[in-house]
Amino acid sequence: MAHTPNESNGFPQAPQGGFNDGAQGAGQAPVAPAANGYGTNPAVAAAPKQHGLSVKLLIASLVLSLIANLVGLMGIDGAVDEAIRQNPEANVNRETFKSSLMVGAIIGLVLGLLINGLFVFFWAKGHGWARIVLTILAAFSLFGLFGTFANFAAMPIPSILSILTAIVFIAGVVIAWNKEITAWLQARKAAKF
């Protein structure tokens, strides 16, 4: 029995190529997306070095913020005494004032680190919206420097650490707006769609 080109042992042969022969070409397997979900474009797969530097600076600012706040909490007695001395007409119990100040500072520290850490985490993953939020937070940290300068006399070491924290944070955000990072984010966005 003679076989036709499309038959083998009485059964038709499977078509050559993948299920999407029109887009891939005959005999080629379809290209699967990369594990990161953004295709196989090498420009999309690797973040530029500036992105890593930005993330490292932002993480360093979180660490500096933690250190500055812990040092500030250790010197809270001086801040309480200074506040009472500047406002003698305010009839407050020193220990109550100190306790409420410590609780507020600890809650603010934990919430600030969690929220900022969350945005840094998403920026490290390459989410462009996190860069925008971090930019807004950097603007707020600039305004916060005025309060830091006002408290400089009462708490010089925490103030210096806070100023350093703001500088490192702002530097990380400025680097985040580098042209190469912006191009990388645009390539990621284009690869998604």
Residue pairs with C-beta under 8 A, 6 or more apart in sequence:
3 9
6 12
6 13
7 13
15 21
16 26
16 27
17 24
17 25
17 26
17 27
17 28
17 29
18 24
18 28
18 29
18 30
19 30
20 30
23 30
24 30
24 31
31 40
33 39
33 40
34 40
34 45
36 44
36 45
37 192
38 44
38 45
38 188
38 191
38 192
39 191
41 187
41 191
43 184
43 187
44 184
44 187
44 188
44 191
47 126
47 181
47 184
48 178
48 180
48 181
48 184
50 175
50 178
50 180
50 181
51 126
51 176
51 181
51 184
53 172
53 175
54 123
54 172
54 173
54 175
54 176
54 178
54 181
55 120
55 123
55 124
55 172
56 172
57 168
57 169
57 171
57 172
57 175
58 120
58 123
58 134
58 169
58 172
58 173
59 120
60 168
60 172
61 116
61 165
61 166
61 168
61 169
61 172
62 113
62 116
62 117
62 120
64 161
64 164
64 165
64 168
65 109
65 112
65 113
65 116
65 162
65 165
65 169
66 109
66 113
67 161
68 158
68 161
68 162
68 164
68 165
69 105
69 109
69 158
71 157
71 158
71 161
72 79
72 105
72 155
72 158
73 102
73 105
73 106
75 155
75 157
75 158
76 98
76 101
76 102
76 105
77 98
78 154
78 155
79 101
79 151
79 154
79 155
80 94
80 97
80 98
80 101
81 94
82 154
83 97
84 90
84 92
84 94
84 97
116 137
119 130
119 133
119 134
119 137
120 130
120 134
122 129
122 130
123 130
123 131
123 134
123 176
126 184
126 185
126 188
128 185
128 189
131 173
131 176
131 177
131 185
134 172
134 173
134 176
135 173
135 176
135 177
137 169
137 173
138 169
138 170
138 173
141 165
141 166
141 169
141 170
142 166
142 170
144 162
144 166
145 162
145 163
145 166
148 159
148 162
148 163
148 166
149 159
151 158
151 159
152 159
175 181
